[in-house]
Amino acid sequence: MKIKTDFYTIPDQYGCNINKSSLNHGINQQSFPFSIIDIPTTANYLSWSLIDYDTIPLIGLPWIHWLSANCPVNKTQVLIASNFSKSSTIPQGRNSIDSIVQKLRHPLWKHSKFYLDLTNHYSGPRPMKGTHNYRLSVYATNSPLKLQVGFGLNELLNQIDPIMVSETSLNLSYERRI
């Protein structure tokens, strides 16, 4: 199983280097497209994570940008279209906007009208400065994970091993210029 993209640097249309009027509360929610090829015939579902590990020296933890689970598979290749995160009905997990860091910076964040929309979907790259690397990991399973909208990365990882038939990852990068 492999991940295919037309890029290794995430294009600006999926990150923070765009017109501020295109951002939702400072976040770009338009997820980027990618394909998963050579999916094993025993796989029935795909789940994935997009994580920025370059944030560990800055804030002490990796930053989760996107979690998705139970995308149905009926072929050996699947295209995840641009803006999949906002248009899909599969369960998506909490990104790091729902973190202690955000709660300390903005204590009333959970009461914002943007809260659920921003925390349970793709959150585009926006490094504080410079270039960060993002790890896209895709997991193929033979049965669905027992996850609901708003699940955590720990919940995905705690359930995945007994039903995983394949796993693949791809490193992508993004540079903040604005």
C-alpha positions in Angstrom: 0.0 0.0 0.0 1.3 3.5 -0.9 0.3 7.1 -0.6 0.5 9.2 -3.8 0.3 13.0 -4.1 1.3 15.4 -6.8 3.5 17.2 -4.2 5.8 16.7 -1.3 5.4 20.3 -0.1 1.8 20.9 0.8 0.4 23.5 -1.6 -0.5 26.9 -0.2 -4.2 26.5 -1.0 -4.2 23.9 1.9 -2.2 25.8 4.4 -1.9 29.3 6.0 -0.2 31.2 3.1 -3.5 32.3 1.6 -5.7 35.3 1.8 -6.9 35.7 5.4 -10.5 36.0 4.2 -10.3 32.3 3.1 -9.4 31.2 6.6 -11.9 30.1 9.2 -10.9 31.7 12.5 -7.3 31.7 11.2 -7.4 28.1 10.0 -7.4 26.7 6.5 -9.9 23.8 6.5 -9.6 22.8 2.8 -7.9 19.4 3.0 -5.5 18.4 0.3 -6.1 15.5 -2.1 -4.1 12.2 -2.1 -4.5 8.7 -3.3 -3.9 5.4 -1.7 -2.8 2.7 -4.1 -2.1 -1.0 -4.0 -4.6 -1.5 -1.2 -4.7 -5.1 -0.1 -7.9 -7.0 -1.1 -8.5 -7.8 2.5 -8.8 -4.1 3.4 -12.4 -2.8 3.8 -11.7 0.6 5.5 -9.0 3.3 5.6 -8.1 5.6 8.5 -5.4 8.2 8.6 -3.6 10.9 10.6 -1.7 14.0 9.7 0.7 15.0 12.5 3.4 17.7 12.8 6.2 16.3 15.0 8.3 19.5 14.6 6.1 21.1 17.2 7.6 19.0 20.0 10.6 21.2 20.7 8.3 24.3 20.6 5.3 23.2 22.7 6.2 19.8 24.1 3.8 17.8 22.0 3.1 16.8 18.4 0.4 18.8 16.7 -2.5 16.7 15.2 -3.8 18.3 12.0 -6.3 15.6 10.8 -7.8 12.3 12.0 -10.2 10.3 9.9 -11.5 6.8 10.3 -13.6 4.1 8.5 -13.4 5.4 4.9 -14.9 2.5 3.0 -12.8 0.7 0.4 -14.0 -1.5 -2.5 -11.0 -1.2 -4.8 -7.3 -1.4 -4.7 -7.1 2.4 -5.1 -8.9 5.2 -3.4 -8.8 8.9 -4.1 -9.3 11.3 -1.2 -10.5 14.4 -3.0 -9.6 18.0 -2.2 -11.8 19.3 0.7 -12.7 15.7 1.7 -12.7 16.7 5.3 -15.5 19.2 5.0 -17.6 17.2 2.6 -17.3 13.7 4.1 -19.6 12.0 6.6 -17.0 9.5 7.9 -15.9 10.0 11.6 -13.2 12.6 12.0 -11.3 13.0 15.2 -10.1 15.9 17.3 -7.2 17.9 16.0 -4.9 19.8 18.4 -6.9 22.9 18.2 -8.8 21.0 21.0 -5.7 21.0 23.2 -4.5 22.4 26.5 -2.4 24.9 24.6 -5.5 26.4 22.9 -7.5 26.2 26.2 -4.8 28.2 28.0 -4.5 30.8 25.2 -8.3 31.1 24.8 -10.1 29.8 27.9 -13.6 30.3 26.4 -12.7 28.5 23.2 -15.2 25.7 23.7 -18.0 28.3 23.7 -17.0 29.7 20.3 -19.4 29.0 17.4 -16.3 27.8 15.5 -15.2 25.2 18.1 -16.7 21.9 16.8 -16.3 22.9 13.1 -12.6 23.6 13.6 -11.7 20.8 16.1 -13.2 17.8 14.3 -11.9 18.4 10.7 -8.7 19.0 8.8 -6.7 21.9 10.2 -4.2 23.2 7.6 -0.5 23.7 8.3 0.5 26.9 10.0 3.9 26.6 11.5 4.9 29.5 13.8 7.8 30.2 11.4 9.9 28.3 8.9 9.3 24.9 7.4 7.7 22.0 9.3 7.3 18.4 8.3 4.0 16.6 8.4 3.6 12.8 8.7 0.6 11.4 6.8 -0.1 7.9 8.0 -2.8 5.6 6.4 -4.0 2.4 8.0 -6.0 -0.2 6.2 -8.3 -2.4 8.3 -10.5 -5.4 7.6 -13.4 -4.1 9.8 -14.5 -0.7 11.0 -13.0 1.0 14.1 -15.5 1.7 16.9 -15.0 5.4 16.8 -17.4 8.4 16.8 -16.9 11.9 15.6 -14.5 13.7 17.9 -12.4 10.6 18.7 -8.8 11.0 19.9 -5.6 9.8 18.3 -5.1 7.5 21.3 -8.5 5.9 20.6 -7.6 5.2 17.0 -4.2 3.7 17.9 -5.7 1.6 20.7 -8.1 -0.1 18.3 -6.1 -0.4 15.1 -3.6 -3.2 15.7 -5.9 -6.3 15.8 -7.7 -5.4 12.6 -4.9 -3.7 10.6 -4.0 -5.4 7.3 -1.5 -2.7 6.0 0.0 0.7 6.9 1.9 3.3 5.0 3.2 6.8 5.7 4.5 9.8 3.7 6.4 12.9 4.9 5.2 16.2 3.6 6.4 19.7 4.3 5.0 23.2 4.5 6.7 26.6 5.0 5.1 29.6 6.5 5.8 32.7 4.5 3.0 35.1 5.6 
